[in-house]
């Protein structure tokens, strides 16, 4: 059984609804590229962080 992490707080202006749009803007092989460092200085609820993980 795989448990997926989800944002830990509902956040006004959260990015959960924008994940598909953000995914379209990223390179197609984003999840397989090792030379990318993801930095999110204002994590908020962590929707994008957990989606990437």
PDB file of N, CA, C and O in Angstrom:
ATOM      1  N   UNK A   1       0.845  -1.176   0.000  1.00  0.00           N
ATOM      2  CA  UNK A   1       0.000   0.000   0.000  1.00  0.00           C
ATOM      3  C   UNK A   1       0.892   1.242   0.000  1.00  0.00           C
ATOM      4  O   UNK A   1       1.809   1.354   0.813  1.00  0.00           O
ATOM      5  N   UNK A   2       0.619   2.166  -0.912  1.00  0.00           N
ATOM      6  CA  UNK A   2       1.372   3.411  -1.017  1.00  0.00           C
ATOM      7  C   UNK A   2       0.539   4.533  -0.418  1.00  0.00           C
ATOM      8  O   UNK A   2      -0.615   4.736  -0.794  1.00  0.00           O
ATOM      9  N   UNK A   3       1.132   5.251   0.510  1.00  0.00           N
ATOM     10  CA  UNK A   3       0.455   6.399   1.117  1.00  0.00           C
ATOM     11  C   UNK A   3       1.060   7.660   0.521  1.00  0.00           C
ATOM     12  O   UNK A   3       2.270   7.872   0.608  1.00  0.00           O
ATOM     13  N   UNK A   4       0.224   8.500  -0.086  1.00  0.00           N
ATOM     14  CA  UNK A   4       0.695   9.740  -0.683  1.00  0.00           C
ATOM     15  C   UNK A   4       0.567  10.874   0.321  1.00  0.00           C
ATOM     16  O   UNK A   4      -0.445  10.998   1.011  1.00  0.00           O
ATOM     17  N   UNK A   5       1.609  11.704   0.397  1.00  0.00           N
ATOM     18  CA  UNK A   5       1.552  12.883   1.254  1.00  0.00           C
ATOM     19  C   UNK A   5       0.680  13.934   0.578  1.00  0.00           C
ATOM     20  O   UNK A   5       0.674  14.052  -0.647  1.00  0.00           O
ATOM     21  N   UNK A   6      -0.037  14.675   1.361  1.00  0.00           N
ATOM     22  CA  UNK A   6      -0.887  15.749   0.853  1.00  0.00           C
ATOM     23  C   UNK A   6      -0.571  17.021   1.617  1.00  0.00           C
ATOM     24  O   UNK A   6       0.005  16.957   2.703  1.00  0.00           O
ATOM     25  N   UNK A   7      -0.935  18.175   1.073  1.00  0.00           N
ATOM     26  CA  UNK A   7      -0.701  19.420   1.802  1.00  0.00           C
ATOM     27  C   UNK A   7      -1.270  19.328   3.215  1.00  0.00           C
ATOM     28  O   UNK A   7      -2.367  18.811   3.427  1.00  0.00           O
ATOM     29  N   UNK A   8      -0.505  19.836   4.171  1.00  0.00           N
ATOM     30  CA  UNK A   8      -0.883  19.692   5.563  1.00  0.00           C
ATOM     31  C   UNK A   8      -1.801  20.791   6.065  1.00  0.00           C
ATOM     32  O   UNK A   8      -2.261  20.731   7.205  1.00  0.00           O
ATOM     33  N   UNK A   9      -2.077  21.787   5.247  1.00  0.00           N
ATOM     34  CA  UNK A   9      -2.967  22.874   5.653  1.00  0.00           C
ATOM     35  C   UNK A   9      -3.627  23.451   4.397  1.00  0.00           C
ATOM     36  O   UNK A   9      -2.978  23.583   3.360  1.00  0.00           O
ATOM     37  N   UNK A  10      -4.889  23.787   4.487  1.00  0.00           N
ATOM     38  CA  UNK A  10      -5.545  24.496   3.380  1.00  0.00           C
ATOM     39  C   UNK A  10      -5.006  25.910   3.385  1.00  0.00           C
ATOM     40  O   UNK A  10      -4.983  26.554   4.434  1.00  0.00           O
ATOM     41  N   UNK A  11      -4.579  26.401   2.258  1.00  0.00           N
ATOM     42  CA  UNK A  11      -3.896  27.673   2.185  1.00  0.00           C
ATOM     43  C   UNK A  11      -4.595  28.556   1.161  1.00  0.00           C
ATOM     44  O   UNK A  11      -4.777  28.155   0.011  1.00  0.00           O
ATOM     45  N   UNK A  12      -4.981  29.740   1.570  1.00  0.00           N
ATOM     46  CA  UNK A  12      -5.567  30.688   0.622  1.00  0.00           C
ATOM     47  C   UNK A  12      -4.504  30.990  -0.426  1.00  0.00           C
ATOM     48  O   UNK A  12      -3.379  31.358  -0.084  1.00  0.00           O
ATOM     49  N   UNK A  13      -4.848  30.840  -1.677  1.00  0.00           N
ATOM     50  CA  UNK A  13      -3.868  31.036  -2.740  1.00  0.00           C
ATOM     51  C   UNK A  13      -3.001  29.805  -2.956  1.00  0.00           C
ATOM     52  O   UNK A  13      -1.976  29.881  -3.634  1.00  0.00           O
ATOM     53  N   UNK A  14      -3.400  28.677  -2.391  1.00  0.00           N
ATOM     54  CA  UNK A  14      -2.634  27.440  -2.541  1.00  0.00           C
ATOM     55  C   UNK A  14      -2.533  27.004  -3.993  1.00  0.00           C
ATOM     56  O   UNK A  14      -3.343  27.405  -4.828  1.00  0.00           O
ATOM     57  N   UNK A  15      -1.544  26.188  -4.287  1.00  0.00           N
ATOM     58  CA  UNK A  15      -1.271  25.773  -5.669  1.00  0.00           C
ATOM     59  C   UNK A  15      -1.866  24.414  -6.031  1.00  0.00           C
ATOM     60  O   UNK A  15      -1.629  23.915  -7.131  1.00  0.00           O
ATOM     61  N   UNK A  16      -2.622  23.815  -5.139  1.00  0.00           N
ATOM     62  CA  UNK A  16      -3.195  22.498  -5.438  1.00  0.00           C
ATOM     63  C   UNK A  16      -3.993  22.501  -6.730  1.00  0.00           C
ATOM     64  O   UNK A  16      -3.941  21.543  -7.500  1.00  0.00           O
ATOM     65  N   UNK A  17      -4.729  23.575  -6.966  1.00  0.00           N
ATOM     66  CA  UNK A  17      -5.560  23.652  -8.173  1.00  0.00           C
ATOM     67  C   UNK A  17      -4.720  23.932  -9.416  1.00  0.00           C
ATOM     68  O   UNK A  17      -5.208  23.773 -10.534  1.00  0.00           O
ATOM     69  N   UNK A  18      -3.468  24.347  -9.240  1.00  0.00           N
ATOM     70  CA  UNK A  18      -2.616  24.710 -10.377  1.00  0.00           C
ATOM     71  C   UNK A  18      -1.616  23.623 -10.767  1.00  0.00           C
ATOM     72  O   UNK A  18      -0.816  23.818 -11.682  1.00  0.00           O
ATOM     73  N   UNK A  19      -1.656  22.498 -10.088  1.00  0.00           N
ATOM     74  CA  UNK A  19      -0.649  21.457 -10.327  1.00  0.00           C
ATOM     75  C   UNK A  19      -0.603  21.043 -11.798  1.00  0.00           C
ATOM     76  O   UNK A  19       0.490  20.904 -12.347  1.00  0.00           O
ATOM     77  N   UNK A  20      -1.720  20.844 -12.443  1.00  0.00           N
ATOM     78  CA  UNK A  20      -1.730  20.430 -13.861  1.00  0.00           C
ATOM     79  C   UNK A  20      -1.094  21.502 -14.750  1.00  0.00           C
ATOM     80  O   UNK A  20      -0.366  21.176 -15.687  1.00  0.00           O
ATOM     81  N   UNK A  21      -1.366  22.775 -14.462  1.00  0.00           N
ATOM     82  CA  UNK A  21      -0.766  23.858 -15.248  1.00  0.00           C
ATOM     83  C   UNK A  21       0.751  23.921 -15.028  1.00  0.00           C
ATOM     84  O   UNK A  21       1.515  24.135 -15.969  1.00  0.00           O
ATOM     85  N   UNK A  22       1.164  23.737 -13.800  1.00  0.00           N
ATOM     86  CA  UNK A  22       2.593  23.749 -13.480  1.00  0.00           C
ATOM     87  C   UNK A  22       3.282  22.562 -14.148  1.00  0.00           C
ATOM     88  O   UNK A  22       4.388  22.696 -14.671  1.00  0.00           O
ATOM     89  N   UNK A  23       2.632  21.410 -14.130  1.00  0.00           N
ATOM     90  CA  UNK A  23       3.184  20.205 -14.760  1.00  0.00           C
ATOM     91  C   UNK A  23       3.401  20.431 -16.252  1.00  0.00           C
ATOM     92  O   UNK A  23       4.406  19.982 -16.802  1.00  0.00           O
ATOM     93  N   UNK A  24       2.482  21.113 -16.907  1.00  0.00           N
ATOM     94  CA  UNK A  24       2.614  21.380 -18.342  1.00  0.00           C
ATOM     95  C   UNK A  24       3.784  22.312 -18.642  1.00  0.00           C
ATOM     96  O   UNK A  24       4.360  22.247 -19.729  1.00  0.00           O
ATOM     97  N   UNK A  25       4.144  23.178 -17.694  1.00  0.00           N
ATOM     98  CA  UNK A  25       5.231  24.133 -17.895  1.00  0.00           C
ATOM     99  C   UNK A  25       6.612  23.513 -17.648  1.00  0.00           C
ATOM    100  O   UNK A  25       7.624  24.075 -18.066  1.00  0.00           O
ATOM    101  N   UNK A  26       6.658  22.368 -16.977  1.00  0.00           N
ATOM    102  CA  UNK A  26       7.925  21.710 -16.675  1.00  0.00           C
ATOM    103  C   UNK A  26       8.353  20.805 -17.820  1.00  0.00           C
ATOM    104  O   UNK A  26       7.515  20.372 -18.610  1.00  0.00           O
ATOM    105  N   UNK A  27       9.659  20.511 -17.922  1.00  0.00           N
ATOM    106  CA  UNK A  27      10.120  19.563 -18.945  1.00  0.00           C
ATOM    107  C   UNK A  27       9.432  18.208 -18.766  1.00  0.00           C
ATOM    108  O   UNK A  27       9.123  17.820 -17.640  1.00  0.00           O
ATOM    109  N   UNK A  28       9.192  17.492 -19.852  1.00  0.00           N
ATOM    110  CA  UNK A  28       8.473  16.216 -19.810  1.00  0.00           C
ATOM    111  C   UNK A  28       9.174  15.183 -18.936  1.00  0.00           C
ATOM    112  O   UNK A  28       8.502  14.379 -18.290  1.00  0.00           O
ATOM    113  N   UNK A  29      10.485  15.180 -18.898  1.00  0.00           N
ATOM    114  CA  UNK A  29      11.223  14.200 -18.116  1.00  0.00           C
ATOM    115  C   UNK A  29      11.691  14.787 -16.773  1.00  0.00           C
ATOM    116  O   UNK A  29      12.721  14.368 -16.244  1.00  0.00           O
ATOM    117  N   UNK A  30      10.962  15.725 -16.237  1.00  0.00           N
ATOM    118  CA  UNK A  30      11.338  16.426 -15.005  1.00  0.00           C
ATOM    119  C   UNK A  30      11.624  15.467 -13.854  1.00  0.00           C
ATOM    120  O   UNK A  30      12.600  15.656 -13.128  1.00  0.00           O
ATOM    121  N   UNK A  31      10.804  14.455 -13.676  1.00  0.00           N
ATOM    122  CA  UNK A  31      10.968  13.546 -12.539  1.00  0.00           C
ATOM    123  C   UNK A  31      12.153  12.593 -12.692  1.00  0.00           C
ATOM    124  O   UNK A  31      12.502  11.900 -11.736  1.00  0.00           O
ATOM    125  N   UNK A  32      12.780  12.540 -13.868  1.00  0.00           N
ATOM    126  CA  UNK A  32      13.914  11.644 -14.090  1.00  0.00           C
ATOM    127  C   UNK A  32      15.243  12.388 -14.173  1.00  0.00           C
ATOM    128  O   UNK A  32      16.299  11.769 -14.301  1.00  0.00           O
ATOM    129  N   UNK A  33      15.188  13.703 -14.100  1.00  0.00           N
ATOM    130  CA  UNK A  33      16.404  14.506 -14.227  1.00  0.00           C
ATOM    131  C   UNK A  33      17.062  14.666 -12.864  1.00  0.00           C
ATOM    132  O   UNK A  33      16.430  15.109 -11.905  1.00  0.00           O
ATOM    133  N   UNK A  34      18.330  14.303 -12.791  1.00  0.00           N
ATOM    134  CA  UNK A  34      19.059  14.365 -11.521  1.00  0.00           C
ATOM    135  C   UNK A  34      19.745  15.707 -11.298  1.00  0.00           C
ATOM    136  O   UNK A  34      20.104  16.029 -10.166  1.00  0.00           O
ATOM    137  N   UNK A  35      19.932  16.495 -12.350  1.00  0.00           N
ATOM    138  CA  UNK A  35      20.675  17.749 -12.212  1.00  0.00           C
ATOM    139  C   UNK A  35      19.796  18.927 -11.777  1.00  0.00           C
ATOM    140  O   UNK A  35      20.263  20.065 -11.741  1.00  0.00           O
ATOM    141  N   UNK A  36      18.544  18.663 -11.451  1.00  0.00           N
ATOM    142  CA  UNK A  36      17.621  19.725 -11.043  1.00  0.00           C
ATOM    143  C   UNK A  36      17.537  19.780  -9.523  1.00  0.00           C
ATOM    144  O   UNK A  36      17.389  18.755  -8.858  1.00  0.00           O
ATOM    145  N   UNK A  37      17.631  20.979  -8.993  1.00  0.00           N
ATOM    146  CA  UNK A  37      17.435  21.202  -7.561  1.00  0.00           C
ATOM    147  C   UNK A  37      16.176  22.021  -7.402  1.00  0.00           C
ATOM    148  O   UNK A  37      16.075  23.122  -7.944  1.00  0.00           O
ATOM    149  N   UNK A  38      15.215  21.496  -6.664  1.00  0.00           N
ATOM    150  CA  UNK A  38      13.951  22.195  -6.438  1.00  0.00           C
ATOM    151  C   UNK A  38      14.061  23.004  -5.148  1.00  0.00           C
ATOM    152  O   UNK A  38      14.388  22.462  -4.093  1.00  0.00           O
ATOM    153  N   UNK A  39      13.786  24.301  -5.242  1.00  0.00           N
ATOM    154  CA  UNK A  39      13.816  25.183  -4.077  1.00  0.00           C
ATOM    155  C   UNK A  39      12.511  25.949  -4.040  1.00  0.00           C
ATOM    156  O   UNK A  39      12.136  26.596  -5.018  1.00  0.00           O
ATOM    157  N   UNK A  40      11.821  25.880  -2.920  1.00  0.00           N
ATOM    158  CA  UNK A  40      10.579  26.625  -2.750  1.00  0.00           C
ATOM    159  C   UNK A  40      10.675  27.379  -1.427  1.00  0.00           C
ATOM    160  O   UNK A  40      10.376  26.819  -0.372  1.00  0.00           O
ATOM    161  N   UNK A  41      11.093  28.659  -1.473  1.00  0.00           N
ATOM    162  CA  UNK A  41      11.327  29.405  -0.235  1.00  0.00           C
ATOM    163  C   UNK A  41      10.063  29.636   0.593  1.00  0.00           C
ATOM    164  O   UNK A  41      10.144  29.767   1.815  1.00  0.00           O
ATOM    165  N   UNK A  42       8.912  29.686  -0.046  1.00  0.00           N
ATOM    166  CA  UNK A  42       7.656  29.905   0.666  1.00  0.00           C
ATOM    167  C   UNK A  42       6.763  28.694   0.429  1.00  0.00           C
ATOM    168  O   UNK A  42       5.903  28.715  -0.451  1.00  0.00           O
ATOM    169  N   UNK A  43       6.963  27.652   1.206  1.00  0.00           N
ATOM    170  CA  UNK A  43       6.299  26.368   0.969  1.00  0.00           C
ATOM    171  C   UNK A  43       4.790  26.462   1.140  1.00  0.00           C
ATOM    172  O   UNK A  43       4.054  25.772   0.434  1.00  0.00           O
ATOM    173  N   UNK A  44       4.314  27.285   2.046  1.00  0.00           N
ATOM    174  CA  UNK A  44       2.873  27.357   2.291  1.00  0.00           C
ATOM    175  C   UNK A  44       2.361  26.019   2.767  1.00  0.00           C
ATOM    176  O   UNK A  44       2.849  25.489   3.765  1.00  0.00           O
ATOM    177  N   UNK A  45       1.378  25.457   2.065  1.00  0.00           N
ATOM    178  CA  UNK A  45       0.834  24.154   2.428  1.00  0.00           C
ATOM    179  C   UNK A  45       1.644  22.996   1.863  1.00  0.00           C
ATOM    180  O   UNK A  45       1.414  21.845   2.237  1.00  0.00           O
ATOM    181  N   UNK A  46       2.566  23.272   0.988  1.00  0.00           N
ATOM    182  CA  UNK A  46       3.450  22.242   0.457  1.00  0.00           C
ATOM    183  C   UNK A  46       2.873  21.443  -0.705  1.00  0.00           C
ATOM    184  O   UNK A  46       3.379  20.360  -1.000  1.00  0.00           O
ATOM    185  N   UNK A  47       1.842  21.931  -1.369  1.00  0.00           N
ATOM    186  CA  UNK A  47       1.177  21.166  -2.437  1.00  0.00           C
ATOM    187  C   UNK A  47       2.163  20.770  -3.541  1.00  0.00           C
ATOM    188  O   UNK A  47       2.185  19.610  -3.952  1.00  0.00           O
ATOM    189  N   UNK A  48       2.963  21.696  -4.017  1.00  0.00           N
ATOM    190  CA  UNK A  48       3.896  21.402  -5.103  1.00  0.00           C
ATOM    191  C   UNK A  48       5.033  20.522  -4.592  1.00  0.00           C
ATOM    192  O   UNK A  48       5.449  19.586  -5.276  1.00  0.00           O
ATOM    193  N   UNK A  49       5.529  20.812  -3.415  1.00  0.00           N
ATOM    194  CA  UNK A  49       6.588  19.990  -2.829  1.00  0.00           C
ATOM    195  C   UNK A  49       6.150  18.532  -2.734  1.00  0.00           C
ATOM    196  O   UNK A  49       6.884  17.639  -3.159  1.00  0.00           O
ATOM    197  N   UNK A  50       4.973  18.281  -2.186  1.00  0.00           N
ATOM    198  CA  UNK A  50       4.497  16.903  -2.052  1.00  0.00           C
ATOM    199  C   UNK A  50       4.183  16.274  -3.397  1.00  0.00           C
ATOM    200  O   UNK A  50       4.353  15.067  -3.565  1.00  0.00           O
ATOM    201  N   UNK A  51       3.733  17.061  -4.352  1.00  0.00           N
ATOM    202  CA  UNK A  51       3.461  16.534  -5.690  1.00  0.00           C
ATOM    203  C   UNK A  51       4.768  16.074  -6.334  1.00  0.00           C
ATOM    204  O   UNK A  51       4.810  15.017  -6.965  1.00  0.00           O
ATOM    205  N   UNK A  52       5.841  16.866  -6.178  1.00  0.00           N
ATOM    206  CA  UNK A  52       7.132  16.498  -6.756  1.00  0.00           C
ATOM    207  C   UNK A  52       7.698  15.251  -6.087  1.00  0.00           C
ATOM    208  O   UNK A  52       8.250  14.373  -6.750  1.00  0.00           O
ATOM    209  N   UNK A  53       7.553  15.185  -4.769  1.00  0.00           N
ATOM    210  CA  UNK A  53       8.070  14.009  -4.057  1.00  0.00           C
ATOM    211  C   UNK A  53       7.308  12.777  -4.442  1.00  0.00           C
ATOM    212  O   UNK A  53       7.600  11.689  -3.945  1.00  0.00           O
TER     213      UNK A  53
END
